[in-house]
Amino acid sequence: MTDIIQPQASVQTHPSRESGTNTPPPLLKVMDLTVGFDEDNILENLQLEVQTGEILGIVGASGTGKSVLLRSILGLIPKRSGRFVIFGHDMEQLSARDRLKVERRLGVLFQHGALFSSLTVLENIQVPMREYLSLPKRLMNELALSKIELVGLHPDAAHKYPSELSGGMIKRAALARALALDPHLVFLDEPTSGLDPISAEEFDDLISTLRDTLGLTVFMVTHDLDSLSQACDRIAVLADRRVLATGSMHELQGNSHPWIKRYFTGKRAVRQWDKS
């Protein structure tokens, strides 16, 4: 059996920025998703589409379920109902073997990096390779070093432990691990959280560059207005247990919902328009 997902070509245009013709099917569709704990639903009948080649920002107030949505798509949190269609395949209908093929095309950067403290950067990046592939050690070393270079880390970082890294280096090392299997779809959970403004801006630029050069599609949970403005093609706002609105920052600025209006037209947001 051949792989059910074929490698993507590098993406040159972004559907959300160039409205109109030849928009491909969504790379990810979330349909009627309900997720809850005990008697409470965090998400309820949620609908969302992620287009091929875009950087989609997921934003919402604390506790609205942004990370719950991400982890539910990844199968880390059970859903009460709903469907996920990834690369055109309904995940509920796939065999275990074919689900594995899909999962190998996903990369994840968890909040705070989530690197294994007892492993070096090189060994952390090799974790997905060891889990999904059977490769000789020398080849894994070469591949891991190439990912380290790809995310802008110095080769010397390969043999450092997470405790020896700065916050920005941890994020880049975690991104290198997320890219270990050359994914098509990458999930980022608060990737610039805890970074100083310069490091955060550099990381946003890195994400945009990697999207353009590798043909990635990016699902990014963030509360960072700079990231939303500089890196994201489109933004989805979570509120009232669902996706309340989607659009560009300028489109959402005109939304009349109280929370959206306050978030995108408040003093901090106004500074974004002044800089743009």
Buried (B, 14 or more C-beta within 10 A) or exposed (E): EEEBBEEBEEBEEBBBEEEEEEEEEBBBBBBEBBBBEEEEBBBBEBBBBBBBBBBBBBBBBEEBBBBBBBBBBBEEBEBBEBBBBBBEBEBEEBEEEBBEBBBBBBBBBBBBBBBEEEBBBBBBBBBBBEEBBEBEEEEBBEBBBEBBEBBBBEEEBBEBBBEEBEBBBBBBBBBBBBBBBBBBBBBBBBBBBBBEEEBBBBBBEBBBEBBBEBBBBBBBBBBBBBBBBBBBBBBBBBBEBBBBBBBBBEEBBEBEBEBBBEBBBEEEBEEBEEEE
